[in-house]
Amino acid sequence: MEDINTKSLVTNNGKEVVFKFELVPCDMKWLASMAGELSNSATYFSTFADVSQRNKDTMGGSIGEKNSTWQPWNYSKRIAMAKKVELYKKTPRDLVKQRSHVTKYIANGGSWQEFPPPLCKFVDLAKAEPLHNMNNAWQNWFTVLLAKAFHCSNKDLLTALTSFSFVPVTSPFAKVLNSVKETVKCGRLYKNYCRWFSEKRKKGLPFSYRFTGLESKNFAQNFASPIKVLLDCKDLTKGVFVKLHSLAHSAILLRDATSLFTRVKITKEQTEELASPCTTYFNRNSLLLSNVNPTIWTIGYVIPYHTKLLFNKLGYGLGLNSMQGREAKHCKLKDFIANTCSGRKNQQWWTVLRHEYVSLLWL
C-alpha cells in the first residue's frame, strides 16, 4: 500500500496518474485487530477517538475539533504507546496476573494500543462501518424490549418454567415474541430465542444472536407492533409507560439515522441533517434506556462526523464503507461449501475457489 501510494504512473498518452488511498473499508472487529488494539471491552474502546468507559455517556460532546470533548487518535502516539507496552512486557511480573497488568498499564496511559498497527499510517483512513453499527443498535433495542416485556409479565412464573411452550399465550412476554415472529417477520430470531429459553437459560448462558440486515430492516418497518402489545397491558406503572414511549421514539430516531448514514449518494444538506437523529438517539439512550455502549456512542458522535469527512473528501456518503456486499458474498461461498462433494475437507476450499474462478473469470 505504501509503494502504491507514493509512486506515479505515466500512460501511453503522457498523462501522469497518481494513486492515493482515502478509505479502508472494514468492520469494527477487523479494524481493532489491524490497528493493533485491545478488544472493545477495554477502558478505551474506540478506534476513532480517545473516548473511555468513564466519559462515554457525556451528552453534548463533540469530536474532531481543537476544543472538542474527544480527539481522534494520533498515529505517532499509537507507535509511542506500542513501544512503551513492548518494554513493559519485558519487566518481570507475576505470570498469573501478567495480562491484567498489561491491560491496566495501557489504560493508565490513556490508550488501548498494544501493538504497532499492521495497517501502519493507513489506519487513520478507516471510518465507522454502517451495516454492523445498524445491526448492533437494533440488537440492543431488541434486548431492551425483552427486558420490558419480562417486567410486564409474571416474573416468578417465567423464571420457574423450563420450556417456552409452557409460557401462557396471554402473557405479555409471549405476545411480544409472537409479534416479533408474525408481524415483524423475524422467524429465525424467534426460534433462536425459544431454543435459548428452553435449553440454555437454566445453564446461566446469556442469549446470543447476531442481527443481520434483514432483522434490522424488519424492525425498522414494524417496531411499533411489539411496543403496542406492551402498551395494551393493564396496570402499567408510569416508569414503564415512559420507557416504552422512549423505546418507540428511539426506534424512530434509529430508523431515520440509518436511512441517511447507509447511503452512498448523499447531499450536503442530508449530512447536516444526520446529526439531529444521531444526537437525540444517543441522548435518549443515555437518559432513559440502556447504558451507553460502544455502538450507541459511535452512532451518536462518530457516524455524523465521519459522514461529513467522507462527503467533503470524496463526495459520497458512509454507505461507501458498507460491508453489505461482502457479507452477501460470504453467504454465497458458504452455500458453495455445502454443495461440495463429500471428499476430503482440505479440498473443499480448493473446489469452491476453482468454481469461483471458472464462473467469474474463465467463462
N, C-alpha and C positions, 0 to 999 in steps of 0.2 A: 504493500500500500504506500509506503514511504517512497519507493522507487517510482511508482506511477505518478505520485503527487508532485514530484519535483522535476520530472522530465517533460519536455515539449516535443511534439512530432510535427513534421512538415509533410503536407500532402503532395501529390503529383502536380497540383496546380500552384504550389508555392505558398499555400496557406499554413500558417503556424497554428497548431492545435494544442491546447493545454488542458490536462485532466486534473480536476480537483474534487476531493471527497468533501461533501457537505452534509451527509446524513448516513448514519449507521443503523439500518432497520433492525430492531431486536426487541425481545420481550424483557421483562424486569429481571427474571431469574438468570437468563443467559448474560445479560448486561452486568449484573453483580459479579458473576464469575470472570468475565472478560475485563472487568475493571479492577480485579484483584481485591475485592471487598469481602467483608463478612456477610452472613445472611441478613435478611431484612428484619430479623428479630433482635438485632443488635441495638445498642443505645442510639447510635446514629444509623438510620435505616434507609436513607435515600441516596441514590447515585447522583441526584441532580442538585442538591443543596445541603447545607450543614444544619438541617433540622434534627432534633433529638427527641427522645421519648418525653423529655421534660417540658418542651415548648411546642409540641406538635398540635396542641389544641388551642393555640393562640388565634383569636379572631381579629380581623382587621389587619392581618400581617401582609407582607409583600415579599417578592423575591426578585433579585437581579439588579436593582438599583444600588447606588452607593450607600444610602442610608436605610436599605431595606432590612426587614426582620431576618431574612436568610440570604446567604450568598452562595452562588454556585461554587463547586469545588475547584480549586486551582491545581493544575497539573503538576507544577513544581512542588507544591505542598504534598501532593499524593506521593511523589517519589521520595521526598524527605521523610515522610512518616513511614513508608515501607522500609527505608534503610534503618530507622530507629527500631522498628519492630524486629528486623533481622538481627540487630545487635542484642536486643533484649532477650531474644530466644536463646542466645548463646550463654547467657548468665546462668549459673547453677540455681536450680529451684527444686521443690518437691515435685517429682514426676506425676504424682496423683493429681495435683492441682495445677499442673502446668498450663493446660488450656484455659482455665478460668483466669489465671494470672495474665495470660496474653491478651484475652479479650478485655479485661479490666484496664490493662495498660493502654490499649488502643482507645478505649472510651475516655479515659482520663486525659488523653492527648487531643480530645475534641475531634476524633476521626473514627472511621470504620475501615480504614485502609490497612490491609495486612501484607499484600504483595504488590510489586510494581505491575501496573496494568498490562496484560498481554496485548491489548489494543494500542498501547503507547499513547501518543497525544490524540489519537483519533477517538478516544473515549469521550472527549469533550463534545463530539458531534452527535452523540446519542440523544434521543428525545423520548419522552413518555410514549408508550405504545397504547393506542386507544382500545383495541379489542380486549386485551386482558384486564385493563382497568375497568372497562364497562362490565365484563363478566363478573369480576370480583366484587364490584359495587352492588350488582343485583343479587349476588350470592349472599352478601352481608345483609341486604334488605330482607331477603327471604328468611334468614336466621332470626332477625328481629321480629318478623311477622310470626314465626313459630313460637317465639317466647311469649308474645302477647296472646296467642291462641291457647297456649298451655295455661297462662294466668287466668284466662276467662273460663276455663274448664275445671272439672273436679280433679285437682292435682293429686290427691291421695289415690283416687281410683286409677288414674293414668300411670302413676308410679308402680302400683301393685300389679297391673296387667302384664302378661308375658307375651302377648301377641297383639298386633294391630287389629286383627279380625275381631277381637273381643271389645274394642272401643265402641261404645254406643253410637249409633248413627245420629242421635240427637245432640251429641257432644259438639260444642263449637270447634274443638280440635279436629274431629273427624270431618266436619263440614268444610273447614278451611282446606284440608288436604284434598277432599273430593272436588272442591272448587279449583284447586291447582291442577287436578287431573282433567276435569271435564270442561271448564271454562278457559283456564289459562293454557290448556293443551300441553302440559308438561308431564306426560305419562311416565317417561323414564325417571324423572325426578321423584314422582310419586312412588313408583315401585322401589326405588333405592331407599327412600325414607322408610317405607313399610318394612322392608327387609332388615334395615338397621334397627328399627323399633322392636322387631320380634327376635332378632338374633344377637345383635352386638351391644344393645343398650345396657343389658344387665351385666355385661363384662366390663363396663366402665369406659368403653371406647366412644369417642366423640363422633357425631355424624359428619361424614366427609363426602362431599360431592362437588365435582368441578363443573361449574356452569360453562356452557358453550354459547355461541352467538344465538342459537335457536331459543334457548331458555330466556336469554336476555331480551330478545325481540318479543317473545310471547308475553313476558311480564310487563314490558313497556306498553303493550297494547291492551292488556287485560288485568292490570294490577288492582283495579277498583273492585273486582268481584270478591276476592277473599277479605278485603277490608270491609265491604258491606256486610258480609256474613258476621263479622265480629261486632259491627255497629248495631246489628239487629238483636244482639244478646241483651237479656234483661239484667237489671241491677248493675250496670256498668258504673264504676267509680269515675269521678271527674278526672283523675290522673290518667286512667286507661283511655278515657274518651279523648283527652288531649293528645295522648301519644299515638292513637290510631289516626287522628287527623294529621298529626305531624308526619306519620309514616306515609300517608297518602300524598301529602304535599312534597315530601322528599322524593317519592317516585315520579311526580310530575317534573320536578327540577332535574332529576337524573335523566329522564326521558328527553327533556328539552336540551340539556347539555350534550347528551350523547348524539342527538341529531345534528349538532354542529361540529363537535370535535372528531367525529368519524368521517367527515367529508374530505375528499381530495380537492375538489373545486370549491372555493370559498371566497367571499368578498371581504374587503377591509371592514365594512360595517358589521358583518357577521362575526369577525374576530373580536371586535369591541363588544358585541352583544353577548358573546360567550362568557365573559367574566361574571355577569349577573347571576345566571343559574348555578354556576360552579361555586361562587362565593356563598350564595344563600343555601345551597345544598350542604356545604361544609358547616355553616353556622347552625343549621337545623340539626345536624347530627351531633355537633359538639354540645348544644344546649339541651336537647330533648330526647335524643335517641341513644344509640350505642356510643361507646368510647371511640375516639378518633383513631383509626388505624392507618397504615401507610397508604392504602388505596384511597381512602377518603381525603387524606391530606394532599395526595398527588392530584386528584380531580379538582380539589378546591383551589390550589395555588399553581402547581406545575403545569397542568394542561393548558390553562389560558395563556400562561407565559410562553410556553413552547409553541403554541399555535401562532402567536404573534411573531415569534422569532422565525419560524419556518415560512410564514407568509411573506415577511419582509425580505427574506433572503432568496426564496425560490418561487414565491407567488402561488404556493399550494397550501392546502390545509394539512392537519395532522394525520388525516387518513392515508397520506402518502407513506406513513410509517407503520401501517397496519400489518398484522400477521395473518389476516383472514385467508389470503390466497395460499400461504404456505401451510396453514392448518388443514385446508382442504386437500392439498397435495399429500400431506402426511396420512390423512384418512384413506386416500386412494391407494397409496403404497401399502398400507396395512391390509386393504382388501386383496391386493395382489399376492401378499404373503399367504393369505388364507386359501388362495386358489393354486398355489404351487403344489407340485406332486409330492407325495409323502416319501421323499427321499431323505438324504442327509440334511440336517438343519443348517450345516455350514455352507450348503449350496443354495439355500433359499434366496438370500440376497443377490447372489450372482444371477439367478434366474430372473428376479424382479428387475434388476438393473439392465439386463440384456433386453427384456421385454420393453422397458422404458426407452432404451436406445433405439430399438427397431421401430417403435411406434412414433417417436418424436423426431428422430434424425434420419434413419435409413429410409423409411417409407417416404 
